[in-house]
């Protein structure tokens, strides 16, 4: 069996990591064959195919920002050949200025292919937003978009037309040959309120590979030149400037902690004059990133809109207690036994929760152990991959 993955990129970002890990696992551990088609970034192996050059990405990005959708066509010659040769088309993210999704859907329908579409956000069911925050216009039809500056960015509000366009194109996919996968129950329920509600929707939680780290906190802090005499509170985001990541709530409470507490971030640096704030920048190497988790005392997931972030799973795996906002799939990850949930934007509760973990080591250890056990029982790479392999091999069972 040949599976074709289609995603914005294969080298960076949460969706790309999940999609590429599935691709890599198939080719390494199964007799099936996986091909990865992507639009941006660099290829990671010989079975990855970049379907658009950088010049056309820039043209497509400009078209998207002014017209609302990609108008690129040069990639379809390569993509159509890959689609014809595949048994299953596994779609991931179609946003990202690299593909004419209407033309893509037409090719898939024409070739009568089976489709698995993993939704990593809400883009497929809205006029333009990947995450619409508290806006529910997308349920009946978008208009007057309030988030034009959010990814994927637009200069002109075309949300009404684009919602109609997506509804038209995405519902061309055959109901008896299409399965939608969501990483969280929350997103599954969102799909059931959208124009895609007639499709079969299943939930497969994200999973990551288990790594056991043996170095002590002290040695790791020396290795990365971080304080050995302070409590470290960690937060991770690809871009700390991203409004959705809610970093502003962490910045707002930093000065309220004593000198023995320091905040450490991983992600693109931002301008922030805080005495107790250390920015490590973007870290692409997973083992180095896991070192940072291990040397920390508390992990914060401050997203104000999210699906099923793998950063929480990484914290679980590294036995770090987690506190976060009660939003999206995070509420499924952080039940009362393995984390602390606070209301979105409630800075006082966020601060109190952090202090509770810092001043009560026994409580923090119980939370950490429960999180680790939840990871082992639900979110390991093997559990995750077995569910997808069963979906590929027994597709009709899920229709």
N, C-alpha and C positions, 0 to 999 in steps of 0.2 A: 504494500500500500504506500502511496506517495501523498504526503501532506504538504500543502503550500501555506506558509504563514505570511501574512501581509501586515506590516506595521510601519509606523512613521520612521523608526530607526531600530537598529539592533545593538547599539553600543552605549546607550546612556538613558537613564530615566527608569522609573518603576515599571511601567508597562513593557518597555523594551527588555528589561531584565527578566521579567516573567516569561515573555514570549520567546526570547532567545534561549532561556534555560530549558523550555519545553522542546524546542528545536534541537538543541544539543543533546538532550537526554534521549530523544528518539533515535538519533543517528549513532549514539554510543552504546545504548543498551537494548535496542530492539532490532528486529529484521525489517522494520518499516524504513522509509526514506523521507527525510524532511528537507524542504527548501525554504529559504527565508528571503522574501522580497521586501525591500525597504526603500525609503526615499531620501533620508538625510543621514549624515555621519559617515562612518567607515565600516567596511565589511569585516566580520570577525572570523570567517572561515570560508573555505572554497564552495560551500553550499549556500552562501549568501549572495544575493544579486541586487545591486543598486539600480533602481528602475528610472531614475531621473538624475540629470547632472546638476551641478550647483547653479549654473546660469538659469536653468528652467525653474529651479526651486525659488530663486529670487523673483523671477517673473510671476510665478504662481503665488508667492507671498504677497506681492503687490496687488494682484488680481483679487486675492482673498480679502485684503484689508479694505479695498474699495468696492468690490462686488459681492463679497461675503463667502465665496467658495472658490476652490481651485479650478483653474481652466486648463491645466496642463494636459496635453494629449500625447507628447512624445514618448511617455512611458508605457503606453498601452500595447505597443507592438511587442515589447519584451514580456509584459505581464500576460498578454493573451496566450502566448506560447506556453508560459509556465502554468496557466490555468488549465489549458487543454491537456497537459501531461499529468495533472494532479487528480487524485481520487477524492480528496477532501480539501476544501478551501477553508483555512482557519484565519478569520479576520480578527485583528486586534484594533489598534487605533487607526482611523482613517483621516483624522484631522492632522494638521501639521504642514500645510502648504505643499503637498507633494503629489496629490492624486485627484483626478476627476472621478469622484465616487459614483456619480450617475453612470458614467461610461463603464466603470468597473462592474457595477451591478448588472448592467445589460449583458456584459460578456459572460458573467457567471450564470445568469438565467439562460442565455442562448446555449451554453455548453451543458446545461442541465446538471450542475454539480451540487454535491452535498456541501452544506455550509455550517461551520461552527463559528459563532461570533462571540468572542469574549469582550465584554464591556468593562473597561477599566475606569470609566467615568460616565457622565450622563450626556455627552455630546451627541450621541446618535438619536436622542429623543427630544432635543431642544432645537431652537432656531439657530443658536450659535454657541452657547456656553458649554464648557466641559463640566462646570459645576455652577448651577444657577443660584446657589446659596438658599435664601428663603423665598425666592421667586417661584411661583407655581403656574405661571402663564403657559408654560410648555405643555401642560396637561390638555388644554383645549386649543392652543394656538398662540405662538409667541407674537409679541409686538412691543414697541417702545422699550427696547432692551436697556436695562440699567447697568449692564456690566460690559460695555464695549471695550474697555481697557483691559479686561481680563482675557487670559488665553482661551481660544485663539483670537487675538486682537483684531478689531475692525474700526475703521474710521467713520463708516456710514452704517446706519442701522438698517440692515436688510433681514432682520430676524423673522418678520412675518412671512416674507417670500421664501426664506430658507427653510422654515418649519414646514411649509406646504411642499416644498421641493423634496425635502428628506422623506416626508410622509409618502409622497408619490414613489420615489425611487426605492426606499428600503422595503416597502410593502410589495415590491415586485418579487422579492425572494419567495420561493415556494414554501408554503407552510409545512409540507410533508418532507422537505429536504433541508430545513433550517432549524438549528438549535442555538438558542442564546444562552450564554454562560455568564453568570455574575459571581464575583468573588465574595459578595456579602448577601445576606438575606434582605438587608435594607435596600440594596440596589435592585434585587429581584422584585421587590414590592413596588419600587418606582417604575420599573418596566411595565408592570401590570396596570399602571395608570396612564401609560403613554399610548401613542398610535402603533406601537409594536406589541401590544398586549395579546394579540391573537397567536403569537408564536410560542413554541415550547420554550420555557425558561427553566433552567436548573442552576443551582448554586454550587460552585466548587471553590472552597476557600484557598487563598494563596498559600504556598508553602515554600520553604527555603531549606537549603542543605545545612545539616548539622555539623558544626565545627566545635571540637572541644579544645579550649585554651587553658594552659596550665600555669602561665606566669602570674605572679602576684600583682596586686594593684600597685604596690610601691615600686616594683621593678618596672612596670609598664609606665608609670608616671615619670620615672627617671628617664626612660627611653625616649619619651615624647616631650621631655622638658616641661612637665606640668607640676604644679605644687603637690608636694607629698604630705603637707600638714593642713590641708583644707578639704572640705566636702565639695565634690564636683557634681554639678547638675548639667546634664547633657541634653542638647536638642539637635536634630538633624533635618536638613531640608536641602534639596537640590539648589534652590534659590531662596535665600533668606528674605529677599524683597517681595516674594510672592504673597499677595494679600491672603490667599487661601490658607497659607501655612500658619497664620496667626502669630507670627513672631513678635508683633508689637505688644502682645499681652505679656510675654516674657520680659521684654525690655522694660515694660512699665513697673514690674515688681522687683527688678534686680537691686535697686538701691535700698530696698526694704530689708535686705538680708545683712547679717553681720559679716565682718571681715573674714571669718573662717569659712565662708561659702564663696565658691567661684562658679560662674556659668561658662560652659564650653560649647561652641557650636561647630558643626561640620556642614559645609555648604559654601556657596559663593559669598564672599565677604561683603559686609555692609558698613556704612558709616555709623558708628555708634560709640560715643565717648562715655564708656563705663569702666570704672576702675576694676570691677570684678568680672569682666567679660573677656574671654580669650577666644579668638576665632582661628580655627585650624585650616579653613579653606576647604575646597572640594577634595574629597578623598575617594578615588576610584577603586583602589585595591581593597577587596573585601576583608582580607585578614588584618590589614592595618585598621580598617574601620571597626572590626570586632575588638581589636585591642583597645580602642577608644571607649567602646561600650564597657569593656571589662574593668577599666580603670575608674569608671564613673560610679557614683552612689545612687543617682536618680536619673531616670529618663523622662523627658516631657514630650508628649505629642500634642502640639497646640493648634492643630488644624481646625479651622472653623467650617470646613467642608471637606469630606474625604470618603473614600470607598472602603478599602481594606488594606491600610498601609503596612508594607513589609517592615518598616522601621520598628513597629511594635513587636513583630515576630522576632526581629533581630535582638531586641532588648530581652524578650522572653528567653531566647536561646542562650544569651549571655548572662542570665540570672540577675537582671537589673530591674528593680521595681519601677513600674510605669504609672504615670498620672497623665490624664488627658481630658479633653472636652468630650462631652456626650453628644457625638455627632456621627451620622453615617454608620459605617461598619465598625467604627472604633468601639461602639457600645456593645458589640458582639464579642470583641476581643477582650475588653476590660470588664469582666464581670466582677462582682463584689469580692471574690476570693483571690483574684490575681491582678488587681490594679485599683486605681482610684479614678472615678469618673466625676467630673464637675460640669456644671452648666456652661454652655458656650459663653465665653467672654467674662466669666465670673472670676475676676482677678483675686479677690479676697479668698475664695475657696481654693483657688489654684495655689496661692501662697500657703494657706493652712495645710493643704494636702502635702506639699513639699516638706514643710516643717514636721509634719507627723511622721513622715518617712525618715527624716534626718535624725530626729530625737528619740525614735523608738526602733532601734536596730532589730529587735526580735520581730516586730510587726513587719518591717521591711524585708526580713529574711523569709518569713512565711509567704508574703506576697510574691517574692522572687521565685521561691520554690514552686508555688502553685502555678505561676506563669510558665516556668520551665516545663512542668509536667503537662500543662495544657498544650504547649508547643509539641512535646514528644507524642502526645496522643492525637493531635489534630493537624499540625502545620508543618510537618517535616516534608522534605522534597519527595521522598518515596511515597508517602500517602498522597500527596498532590499529584504526582506523575501517574500513579496507578489509576486514579480517577479519570484523568484525561485519556490514558491508554484504553481504558474500558469504553470510554465515549467513542474513540476512534474505531475500535474493533467491533463494537456492538451498537453502532449508530441507531439502527432501527428500534432498538429497545427503548430509546429515550424520546421517540416521536409519539 
